[in-house]
């Protein structure tokens, strides 16, 4: 059986340009490039989201409005409603709704990885609802249409934009996976603890929106009815999409504030899209929809691993029962810090020392990990947000630190950071640590299929890496410190990124075989595990990489291929990595880069890799006799809200 399709999603958006010099002033809690950071008592600068949640009556109302519009359009659908941390509150199947959905084929190989495969329509509806909830916050409202814009091979996706770089969140669709060791599972432990996994990752198919109460994101709604689980390749036109209108009707009692919707947010001069459907195009009056029609139009259904078939109320985000709560002073020295919790008061990812003493002479200490997290949190707290409104808001992200084995040594986040960034920050940290190490070829070559045979679908990328860089270059064999920005550049279907006359990067599918459902090593690594999840086989790792001696997997929740992570070094020795996600890719880069730099200044012994071994020292020949350097980081212009500094990453 060919595995089951994963979603293509989308999301978070890119930052501004690039730069590089010292960070902020000691008076504002930052550090100047050459000095030691001055310890200061952190002050709160963020507002905590109010404890809002959907009631069971609210969920019924959302479903009723959705069903009324579906009836008016003659398209029976499956509708799913989730809360902010991904708990499925209800799944409703209308009479006559299609049983299955199919991931859209792409290119010449429509059955590669997760293209052209079928799965239950309920899973697609859940993935869309989770995408709307996870990509949004009190400062930004993103839909699955927004996601579609930012995960394709050109940004914005259009026949008119061939030659432009890929979407800023290229690859984010392969996050929140059912095999993730971070995202929780229904029925395991406390039933409402989040963040929950998505059955298909993040979705880019129109028909998924966030839901808001009093300006606070409280969940999402997703609709599947036409059987086509795809993405929009042309953004210059306006689609008339029945699923999008039907889902939009479901949001009318809990709409996203207009001031934070995606169309108010620009990336590289392009306004994002929230919805091609508008409320004046609805065919039914949503306020007249009666919950009584739910007893005749269809029925609530159980979905294994997600819902028992009834309606439950949402859990307010930020309380212990949601799985994400404010940190105690003992857990993290900042009044704005949030952590993941197990529902019984325990921090799921407390600060700890590295576990890789068998391979690293001097692993990260707990004090060093804490310094990295705290210094990165300070930089985030001063950063100017890319995707949040109003303008000049402070950025809010999730931050993860791992050792060389990919073991999480600590995870912290801002109060209102988008939920998707939790899993993604850990993916990014693990990706940077993995590709900065010396085991890339050996471990990718050792990947097997479920029946124990070597996985040619993965091993092919090992030979492509070798031939692309050549043995003398030393790229991806432990001689260079590799950031996620560098990994992303060689995971695009054109190298250099976007230049259509060029060949693909060695970690990408050739463009004739490419789609957001089959993008290269990222999708090849997780396809077997995704299929197992869709078959209700629970796996708590997303790749069949060989386990390290500690028993876990270096890429346990999958690979991530857009910027926001750098490795951590002790002199010339790799000891771990930091990953950041939530508020623009350049902002993510800056928080990770300056966080490690400032932690090194504060505690000594660790820091950024020497400039001579960073991935931006790798030059790749391209046709025409020229060469292209990989990148290490790209930091934004005017990055801080409290100073007018520029070039804050330069000369470090």
C-alpha positions in Angstrom: 0.0 0.0 0.0 1.4 3.4 -1.0 1.3 5.7 2.0 -1.3 8.1 2.7 -1.2 11.7 1.9 0.1 14.4 3.9 -0.9 17.9 3.9 0.8 20.8 2.4 0.5 23.6 4.5 1.9 26.6 4.9 2.8 29.1 6.9 4.5 31.6 8.9 6.0 34.2 7.1 9.4 35.5 6.1 11.3 38.3 7.6 12.9 41.2 6.0 16.3 41.5 4.4 19.6 40.5 5.8 22.3 42.1 7.7 24.9 41.2 10.1 26.7 43.4 13.5 26.2 43.6 17.1 23.0 43.4 19.1 21.4 46.0 21.3 22.6 48.1 24.1 23.3 46.9 27.7 20.7 49.3 29.0 18.0 47.6 27.0 19.1 44.1 28.1 21.0 43.2 25.0 24.7 43.0 24.5 27.1 44.9 22.3 29.2 42.6 20.1 32.4 42.7 22.1 31.0 42.9 25.7 29.6 40.6 28.2 25.8 40.9 28.6 24.8 42.6 31.8 22.5 40.4 33.9 19.2 42.3 34.4 15.9 41.3 36.0 13.6 40.7 33.0 10.5 42.8 32.9 7.2 41.7 31.4 6.7 43.1 27.9 4.0 40.8 26.5 0.2 40.6 27.3 -1.0 37.1 28.1 -4.0 35.9 26.0 -7.3 36.0 27.8 -8.6 32.6 28.9 -11.2 32.2 26.1 -12.5 28.9 24.8 -15.3 27.4 22.7 -18.2 26.0 24.6 -20.2 23.0 23.3 -22.9 25.4 22.2 -20.3 27.4 20.3 -19.1 24.3 18.5 -22.7 23.3 17.6 -23.2 26.9 16.2 -20.1 26.7 14.1 -21.2 23.3 12.6 -24.8 24.5 12.0 -23.6 27.6 10.1 -21.3 25.4 8.1 -23.9 22.8 7.3 -26.5 25.4 6.3 -24.1 26.9 3.7 -23.2 23.5 2.4 -26.9 22.7 1.9 -27.3 26.0 0.1 -24.5 25.0 -2.3 -25.5 21.4 -2.7 -22.1 20.1 -1.5 -22.3 17.7 1.4 -19.2 18.1 3.5 -17.3 16.8 6.5 -16.6 19.6 9.1 -14.1 19.5 11.9 -13.7 22.0 14.8 -10.6 22.1 17.0 -9.4 24.3 19.9 -6.2 26.3 19.9 -3.9 23.5 20.9 -5.4 21.0 18.4 -7.9 19.1 20.5 -10.7 17.9 18.2 -14.0 19.2 19.6 -16.3 17.6 17.0 -16.3 16.0 13.6 -19.6 16.1 11.7 -20.3 14.2 8.5 -23.2 15.3 6.3 -25.4 12.8 4.5 -23.9 12.0 1.1 -20.5 13.6 1.8 -17.5 12.0 0.0 -15.8 9.3 2.1 -12.3 9.9 0.8 -10.0 12.8 -0.3 -7.0 12.6 -2.5 -3.7 14.5 -2.3 -3.3 16.2 -5.6 -0.7 14.7 -7.9 2.1 16.8 -9.2 4.8 16.7 -11.9 5.7 13.5 -13.8 5.5 11.2 -10.7 2.0 11.5 -9.3 2.5 8.6 -7.0 5.8 9.7 -5.4 5.8 10.1 -1.6 2.4 11.3 -0.6 1.1 12.5 -3.9 -2.1 11.0 -5.4 -2.9 9.0 -2.4 -6.3 8.7 -0.6 -7.3 9.1 3.0 -10.5 9.7 4.9 -12.2 13.0 4.3 -12.4 13.5 8.1 -8.6 13.6 8.3 -8.4 16.3 5.7 -11.0 18.4 7.6 -9.1 18.0 10.9 -5.8 19.0 9.2 -7.4 22.1 7.8 -8.9 23.1 11.1 -5.6 22.6 12.9 -3.8 24.6 10.3 -6.1 27.6 10.8 -5.7 27.4 14.6 -1.9 26.7 14.7 -0.8 29.4 12.3 -2.8 32.1 14.0 -2.4 34.2 17.1 -3.9 37.4 18.6 -1.6 39.3 16.3 -2.1 37.4 13.0 -4.9 35.3 11.4 -3.8 32.9 8.8 -5.9 30.4 6.8 -5.1 27.3 4.7 -5.1 29.7 1.7 -2.4 31.7 3.4 -0.5 28.5 3.9 -0.8 27.7 0.2 1.0 31.0 -0.6 4.1 30.4 1.4 5.0 26.7 0.8 5.4 26.5 -2.9 8.4 26.7 -5.2 7.9 30.4 -6.0 6.6 33.2 -3.8 4.0 34.3 -4.5 2.9 31.2 -6.5 1.9 32.3 -10.0 2.8 31.6 -13.6 4.0 35.2 -13.6 6.5 34.7 -10.7 8.7 31.9 -12.2 12.2 32.9 -11.2 11.4 34.2 -7.7 12.5 32.4 -4.6 10.4 29.7 -2.9 7.9 30.4 -0.3 9.2 31.6 3.1 7.7 28.6 4.9 8.7 26.1 2.3 8.5 22.7 4.0 6.3 23.7 7.0 3.6 21.4 5.7 5.6 18.5 7.0 5.3 19.5 10.6 2.8 18.6 13.4 3.0 15.1 12.0 1.2 12.2 13.7 4.6 10.5 14.3 6.0 13.5 16.1 7.5 12.8 19.5 6.5 16.3 20.6 2.8 16.6 19.6 0.5 14.7 21.9 -1.9 11.9 21.0 -5.6 11.6 21.7 -6.3 9.2 24.5 -2.7 9.2 25.8 -2.5 10.8 29.3 -4.8 13.7 29.9 -7.2 13.8 26.9 -7.1 17.6 26.3 -3.3 18.1 26.7 -1.8 19.8 23.6 -0.4 20.6 21.3 -2.0 17.7 19.4 -0.7 16.3 16.2 -2.4 16.7 12.8 -3.3 13.6 10.8 -1.7 15.1 7.6 0.6 17.8 8.8 -0.4 21.4 7.9 -2.8 21.9 5.0 -2.7 24.3 2.1 -6.1 23.4 0.6 -8.7 26.2 0.9 -11.4 25.6 3.5 -9.6 26.0 6.9 -9.9 29.1 9.1 -9.1 30.2 12.7 -11.9 31.0 15.1 -11.7 34.0 17.5 -13.5 35.1 20.7 -13.0 38.7 21.8 -9.9 39.0 19.7 -8.3 35.8 21.1 -7.8 32.8 18.8 -9.7 29.8 20.3 -9.5 27.2 17.6 -10.2 26.5 13.9 -12.7 25.0 11.5 -12.0 22.9 8.5 -14.2 21.5 5.7 -13.7 18.8 3.1 -16.3 18.1 0.5 -14.9 18.0 -3.1 -12.3 15.2 -2.6 -9.4 17.3 -3.9 -6.8 18.0 -1.2 -4.5 20.4 -2.9 -3.2 23.9 -3.1 -3.6 27.0 -5.2 -0.9 27.5 -7.8 -2.2 30.8 -9.1 -2.8 33.7 -6.7 -3.4 36.5 -9.2 -7.0 35.4 -9.8 -9.9 35.0 -7.4 -11.1 31.4 -6.8 -14.8 30.5 -6.3 -14.3 27.6 -4.0 -17.3 26.1 -2.4 -15.4 24.6 0.5 -13.9 28.0 1.4 -17.3 29.6 1.4 -18.7 26.8 3.5 -15.9 27.0 6.1 -16.1 30.8 6.1 -19.8 30.5 7.1 -18.7 28.5 10.1 -16.5 31.4 11.3 -19.2 34.1 11.1 -20.0 34.0 14.9 -16.3 33.8 15.7 -14.5 35.7 13.0 -10.9 36.7 12.9 -10.5 40.5 13.6 -10.1 42.2 10.2 -7.0 44.1 11.5 -4.9 41.0 11.9 -6.1 39.0 8.9 -3.4 37.8 6.4 -4.3 40.4 3.8 -3.0 43.1 6.2 0.4 41.5 6.4 3.1 41.8 3.7 6.1 39.7 3.0 8.8 41.0 0.7 6.3 43.6 -0.5 3.5 41.1 -1.2 0.3 41.1 0.7 -0.7 37.6 1.9 -4.2 36.1 1.2 -6.7 35.2 3.8 -9.8 34.2 1.8 -11.1 34.5 -1.7 -14.5 33.9 -0.3 -16.4 36.9 1.2 -19.4 36.9 3.5 -21.5 38.8 1.0 -21.2 35.8 -1.3 -22.7 33.3 1.2 -25.9 31.7 -0.1 -27.4 31.0 3.4 -27.9 33.4 6.2 -25.5 32.1 8.8 -27.2 33.8 11.7 -30.4 31.9 10.9 -28.8 28.5 10.9 -30.5 26.3 13.5 -28.6 23.6 15.4 -31.8 21.6 15.0 -30.8 20.8 11.4 -27.8 18.8 12.7 -30.1 15.9 13.7 -31.3 15.4 10.1 -28.5 16.7 7.8 -25.9 14.1 9.0 -24.2 12.9 12.2 -21.3 13.4 14.5 -18.7 10.8 13.8 -15.8 9.2 15.7 -12.3 9.4 14.2 -9.8 7.0 15.6 -7.0 8.8 17.3 -8.8 12.2 17.3 -12.4 12.1 18.5 -14.9 9.7 20.2 -17.8 11.1 18.2 -19.4 13.6 20.5 -19.0 17.4 21.1 -16.6 18.6 23.8 -15.8 22.1 24.9 -12.4 23.6 24.1 -9.7 24.1 26.7 -8.6 27.7 27.4 -5.1 28.1 26.1 -2.6 28.9 28.8 -4.1 26.9 31.6 -2.5 23.7 32.9 -5.1 21.5 31.1 -4.2 22.9 27.7 -0.6 21.6 27.9 0.9 25.1 27.5 1.2 27.4 30.5 3.2 30.2 32.1 6.6 29.0 33.4 7.3 29.2 37.1 10.2 31.3 38.3 12.2 28.1 39.0 11.6 26.8 35.4 12.6 30.0 33.5 13.8 33.4 34.7 11.4 35.5 32.7 7.8 36.5 33.6 6.7 36.2 30.0 7.9 32.6 29.5 5.6 29.8 28.7 6.4 26.0 28.7 4.8 22.8 27.7 3.1 20.9 30.6 1.8 17.4 31.1 -1.4 18.4 32.8 -0.1 17.5 36.3 2.1 20.5 36.7 5.3 19.0 35.2 7.4 20.8 32.5 7.7 18.4 29.6 11.0 19.9 28.5 12.9 21.2 31.5 16.3 22.6 31.1 18.9 19.8 31.2 22.4 18.9 30.3 23.4 17.2 27.0 23.0 13.4 26.8 25.7 12.9 24.2 28.8 12.4 26.5 29.7 9.2 24.6 30.3 11.2 21.4 31.1 14.7 22.7 34.0 15.3 25.1 32.3 18.2 26.8 28.5 18.2 26.3 26.4 21.2 26.9 25.8 21.8 30.6 22.4 22.7 32.0 23.7 26.2 32.9 24.8 26.7 29.2 21.4 25.5 27.9 19.6 27.9 30.2 21.9 30.8 29.1 21.1 30.1 25.4 17.4 30.0 26.0 17.4 33.1 28.2 19.5 35.1 25.9 17.5 34.1 22.9 14.3 35.0 24.8 15.7 38.5 25.5 16.4 39.0 21.8 12.9 37.9 20.8 11.4 40.2 23.4 13.1 43.2 21.8 12.5 42.1 18.2 10.2 43.9 15.8 7.5 41.3 14.7 7.2 40.5 11.0 3.7 38.9 10.9 2.0 40.5 13.9 -0.3 43.5 13.9 -0.3 46.3 14.9 2.9 47.3 13.4 5.9 47.6 15.8 4.6 44.7 17.9 7.2 42.6 19.5 7.9 39.2 18.0 6.7 36.1 19.7 8.3 32.7 19.0 9.0 29.2 20.3 12.7 28.3 21.1 14.2 24.8 21.4 17.7 23.7 22.2 19.0 20.2 21.5 22.2 18.2 21.8 24.0 16.4 18.9 21.7 13.5 19.3 18.6 15.7 18.8 17.5 15.3 22.4 15.5 18.3 23.6 17.4 20.1 26.4 14.8 22.8 26.9 11.9 24.5 25.2 10.3 27.9 26.0 8.0 30.2 24.2 6.3 33.6 24.3 2.7 33.9 25.6 1.0 34.3 22.2 3.4 32.7 19.8 1.6 30.6 17.1 1.3 27.0 18.2 2.8 25.6 15.0 6.2 27.0 16.0 6.6 24.6 18.9 7.0 21.5 16.8 8.8 23.4 14.1 11.4 25.0 16.5 12.4 21.5 17.6 12.5 20.2 14.0 14.8 23.1 13.1 17.2 22.6 16.0 17.5 18.9 15.2 18.0 19.6 11.5 20.9 22.0 12.1 22.5 19.6 14.6 22.2 16.7 12.3 23.6 18.3 9.2 26.4 19.9 11.1 27.5 16.5 12.3 29.6 13.8 10.7 27.0 11.1 10.4 24.8 12.4 7.6 25.8 10.0 4.9 26.1 7.0 7.2 22.7 7.5 8.9 20.8 8.4 5.7 22.4 5.4 4.0 21.2 3.2 6.8 17.5 4.1 6.6 15.4 1.0 5.8 11.9 0.4 4.8 9.3 -1.0 7.1 10.3 -4.5 6.1 14.0 -3.9 6.8 15.2 -3.4 3.2 17.5 -0.4 2.4 15.3 2.6 1.5 16.4 3.7 -2.0 14.1 6.6 -1.8 16.3 8.1 0.9 19.7 6.7 0.0 19.5 8.4 -3.4 19.9 11.8 -1.6 23.3 10.6 -0.1 24.8 10.1 -3.5 23.3 13.4 -4.8 24.8 15.3 -1.9 28.2 13.8 -2.6 28.1 14.6 -6.4 26.7 18.1 -5.8 29.4 19.2 -3.4 32.2 16.9 -4.3 34.4 15.0 -1.7 36.9 17.9 -1.4 34.4 20.5 -0.4 33.6 18.9 2.9 30.0 20.0 3.0 27.6 18.0 5.2 30.3 15.7 6.5 31.0 17.4 9.8 33.6 19.9 8.6 31.2 22.8 8.3 28.6 24.3 10.7 25.3 24.1 8.8 22.4 26.4 9.5 18.8 25.7 8.5 19.1 28.5 6.0 21.8 26.6 4.3 19.9 23.3 4.4 16.9 25.0 2.9 18.9 26.4 -0.1 19.9 22.9 -1.2 16.4 21.5 -0.6 14.8 23.7 -3.2 13.8 22.5 -6.7 16.2 25.1 -8.2 19.7 26.0 -7.1 20.1 28.9 -6.8 16.7 29.2 -5.2 14.0 30.1 -7.8 16.2 30.3 -10.9 14.3 28.1 -13.3 17.1 27.5 -15.7 19.1 25.7 -12.9 19.2 22.2 -11.6 17.6 21.2 -8.3 19.4 21.3 -5.0 20.6 17.8 -3.9 18.0 17.5 -1.2 15.1 18.3 -3.6 13.1 16.5 -6.2 13.7 17.7 -9.7 11.0 20.1 -10.7 9.3 17.6 -13.0 8.8 15.3 -10.0 8.2 18.0 -7.4 5.1 19.1 -5.6 4.4 20.3 -2.0 3.5 16.7 -1.3 6.8 15.3 -2.6 9.5 17.9 -2.1 12.6 15.7 -1.6 14.4 14.3 1.4 12.0 15.9 3.8 9.0 14.0 2.5 11.0 10.9 1.6 12.2 10.5 5.2 8.7 10.6 6.8 6.5 8.9 4.2 6.5 5.4 5.7 5.8 6.8 9.2 3.0 9.0 7.9 1.4 6.0 6.3 1.6 4.1 9.5 -0.1 7.0 11.4 -2.9 7.0 8.8 -3.3 3.3 9.4 -3.7 4.0 13.1 -0.3 2.5 13.9 1.3 4.8 16.6 4.9 5.7 16.0 6.7 8.2 18.2 9.4 9.0 15.6 9.0 10.3 12.1 12.0 8.8 10.4 13.7 5.4 10.2 17.1 6.9 10.8 19.1 4.5 13.1 18.6 5.3 16.8 21.6 6.7 18.6 22.9 4.9 21.7 20.5 6.8 23.9 17.6 5.2 22.2 16.0 8.1 20.5 16.2 9.5 16.9 18.2 12.5 15.7 15.2 13.6 13.5 12.4 12.1 15.6 9.8 14.7 14.5 11.0 15.0 11.0 13.3 17.3 9.0 12.6 21.1 8.6 14.0 23.1 5.6 13.3 26.8 6.2 15.5 29.2 8.2 15.6 29.7 11.9 18.3 27.5 13.5 22.1 27.5 14.0 24.4 25.0 15.6 26.1 25.6 18.9 29.9 25.0 19.2 32.5 24.6 21.9 35.5 25.9 20.0 35.6 23.9 16.8 33.4 21.1 18.3 29.6 20.8 17.7 27.7 20.4 20.9 24.1 21.1 19.9 21.8 23.6 18.2 19.0 26.1 18.7 15.8 26.3 16.7 13.4 29.2 16.6 10.0 29.5 14.9 7.0 31.8 15.0 7.5 35.3 13.6 9.2 35.5 10.2 12.2 33.6 9.0 14.7 36.4 9.3 13.5 37.2 12.8 13.9 33.5 13.6 17.4 33.5 12.3 18.3 36.6 14.3 16.9 35.2 17.6 18.8 32.0 17.2 22.1 33.6 16.0 22.3 36.4 18.6 20.9 34.1 21.4 23.9 31.7 21.0 26.3 34.6 20.6 25.2 36.4 23.7 25.0 33.1 25.8 28.6 32.5 24.9 29.6 36.0 26.0 27.7 35.5 29.2 28.9 32.0 30.3 32.0 31.5 28.2 33.0 28.1 26.7 30.2 27.9 24.0 29.0 30.1 21.2 28.6 30.4 17.5 30.8 28.3 15.3 34.0 29.9 14.1 33.3 32.1 11.0 35.8 30.0 9.0 33.7 26.8 9.2 30.2 28.3 8.8 28.1 27.1 5.9 28.5 30.5 4.1 32.1 29.5 3.4 30.8 26.8 1.1 30.9 27.9 -2.6 29.0 25.7 -5.1 29.9 26.0 -8.8 27.0 26.7 -11.1 26.8 26.7 -15.0 28.5 29.6 -16.6 31.7 29.4 -14.5 30.4 31.2 -11.5 29.9 29.9 -8.0 27.2 30.5 -5.3 27.8 30.6 -1.6 25.5 29.0 0.8 24.1 31.2 3.6 24.4 31.0 7.3 21.8 33.5 8.6 19.9 36.4 7.3 18.9 39.1 9.8 16.1 41.7 9.3 16.4 45.4 8.8 15.5 47.7 11.8 15.1 44.6 13.9 14.5 46.0 17.4 11.6 48.0 18.8 13.8 49.8 21.4 16.8 50.9 19.3 17.4 52.1 15.8 20.3 49.7 15.3 20.9 48.0 11.9 23.2 45.2 10.8 22.9 43.5 14.1 24.3 40.1 13.1 27.3 41.5 11.2 30.9 40.9 12.4 29.9 38.2 14.9 
